[in-house]
Structures are given as C-alpha cells and as structure tokens.
Amino acid sequence: MSFIVVSPLSRIAEMAVRHKARDMISLIAKEQAFHRPAVIAAERHLTLGMNDISFKGTGDLVAPDETHVRALIDFAASWRQETPLLIHCWMGVSRSPAAALIAALSLAPDQSEEELANRLRTASPFATPNARLIEIGDALLNRGGRLVTAVRAIGRGADADGNAPFLLAIKDTASG
C-alpha cells in the first residue's frame, strides 16, 4: 500500500528510518536550516521554500504559489511508491497536510475529495491544511472547488504541539 508520512521537522529522521522513506518533500521557510536524513538521497528530496501563510506574501514572507504546487505535483509523479513519501513542514500541521492531500489527489485523481479530507481528519485530529496551498492545488488539479470545500468541511484541527506525525494512505483501500 502506498502512503505518505506527514511529520514535523523535529521528527523527520525518526520517521524516515521507521517507515523506510526514501523520498521527501520539505515545505519550510526559505531561511530555515535543517539536515536531510541520511536515508534520503539529495536527488529524491524536494525543498519548497515558503512560509505558512494563506495570503500573498509581503516583506520577507514567501506565500505558497503555483510554482511550489506544480513542483510538488511533479515530484509526487516521479515517486515510485515502493517506499513511503515523507512530507514535512515546521510543525506537520498546515503546509505538509495540504501537500499530502494534493499529492494523494494527483496520484489517485479518481477519489472523492470529501472522502480524502475525512481520511486526513481521521489520521490527524490536529491537521489544518494551509488554505492557500489547497486553493492552488484544487485549481491545478482541476477539482472545481471540491477540494477547497472538502477541507473547509473538516474544519480547523485541534490545537497541536507539533509532535504528532501521521500516515495518510494515497487511496482508501476499502473502496479500491
């Protein structure tokens, strides 16, 4: 079964080793320094420099944009799915859950956005996917607003301390 590991930055090495991940997407502020886990080859690591904001950036803040989401979709398409895909941001609550939803829909476009969003909520009571990433992903994947609506329907997640990694299946295995 193909799945995505969503993690806060502080636990990426542990999650990469535990789940045998060999591909990683980092959604992190442009100047944020961190070390790529040794089990992830540099060529299988995509870093997307952005802040966790839902408005067009001002000053030093970098808002998620179409370039980021296109790179995310392209990287997900290149993932062989032999091992899990690790996606992380600073706390594993906003940018990385949004990226996980976008990656899952790009890889299995025949699934229901509502079912996918509900699966995310079941996997993480804390996830609050970044609205700007979701809006851009919805548009680029031609979802007609359904992904935005589904994410709004699950609402804001519970308060989090940034220490709650989770797994998200690409597709619901019960429905095929």
N, C-alpha and C positions, 0 to 999 in steps of 0.2 A: 504494500500500500504506500502510495506517495503522500508525504505530509511535510508541512512546514513547521519548523520550530521558531517560535517568537520569543525573544529574550530581551531583557535589559542588558545594557553594555557590561555591567559588572559580572554577568554570568555567561558571556559568550564562550569562553574557553571550556568551561564545565559542560555547557550544552553541546558544543561541537564534539567533544570527546564522548560524552554519554550517548549521544544519538548518532555518532559516526557521520556527522555532516561533513561534506567536502566542498560545498558551495555556500557563499554567504553574501548577503546584501546588508550594507550599513547605511542607515539614514540618520545622519549625525550632523551637528553644527559644523560649519566649514573649518573652524579652527580647533575643533575637539580632537585632541591627541589620544590614540589608543593603539593597542597592539593586536594585529590579526593573529588568531590562534594558529599555531604551527601546523595543525592538520588541514588548514585551508590554504591551498596554493594561491599565490598572488593573482594568477590569471582567472581564478574562479571566485574572485572577490570583487564585488561592485560597491564602490563608495559613492553615495549621493549626498553631497553637502547641502544641507538645508536646516532651517530652524523649524521648530514645532509651532507653526503659526498657521492660521486659517485665513489670512488676509495677504494682500500683496505686500511684500517686504518694504520696509523703509529703513534708511540708515544702514546699519551693519547687519540687519536681519535679512536672511535669504528665505523667501517663500518657496514652497514646492511649486514646480511649474511643469509644463508639458514635456520639456526635455528630460526632467527627472523620471516622470512616469513612463515615457517611451523607453528610456534606458532600463527601467525596472521590468517592463513587459518583454523587451528583447532578451534580457538576461534570463528571465524565467523560461523563455522559449528555448534557450540554449542549455538549460539544466537537464541532465539525462534522467533524473528521477530514480537513480539507482540507490542513492542515499538521500536523507532529508535535506531540504534547503533551510538554512538558518537565516532569519531576518531579525535584525535588531535596531533599536534606537537607544536613546539615553535610558528611558525607564521601561520600555517594552509595552507601553500603554496606548500611544496615539499614532505615531508615524508607522511603526512596524506592524501593528494590526491592520492599518489601512493598506499597507503594501502587501500583506498576506492575502487580504481579500482580493486585491487587484491581480496578484499573481495567480491565485486559485481560479478566478474567472477567466483569465487569459488562457490558462491551460485546459480548463474544462468549461467552455462557454455555454454548454447546453444546460447548465444547472440553474436553479432558481436563486435569484439574488436574496430573496426573503429567507429561504432555507439556509443559504450560506451564512447570512448575517446571524441567524438564530444559532447556527453551529458555532460561530465565533463567540456569541454570548455564553453558550454552554461551556465552551472551552475556557473562557476567561470572563469572570464577573467584573473584572476591572477594565477591560478594553473600552476605549473611547476613540475610535478611529478618526484620524485627522480629517476634518470635513473638506479641506481644500484638495487633499490627495484623492479622496473619494469622488469629489466632483470631477476632477480631471480624468481619473480612471474611468468613471462612468461614461464620459464623453468619448475618450479614446477607444474604449471597448464597445461603443455603440449600444449602450444599455438603456438608452431612452429615459434616463432619470430613475430607473428601477433600483439601481444600487444605492443611490442617494436616499431614496425613500426607505429602503430596507434598513440602512444604517440608522436613519433617524428613528425608525420604529423600535429598534432595540434600546435606544436612549443612551444616556451617559452611563458609563460604568461606575462601579463603586470606587471610593477613594482608594488609592493604591500607594504602596511604599516603594514601588519599582523593583520588587524582588519576587515576581510571580511569572516565570516563563510558562509557556503553554504550547500545546501541539494543535495544529489545525490540519485536518485531512483535506486534500485538494478537492475531493468529491465525496459526497455521502455514500459510504459503502453499502448501506442498507438499501438505497434506491438504485444502485448500479453504478 
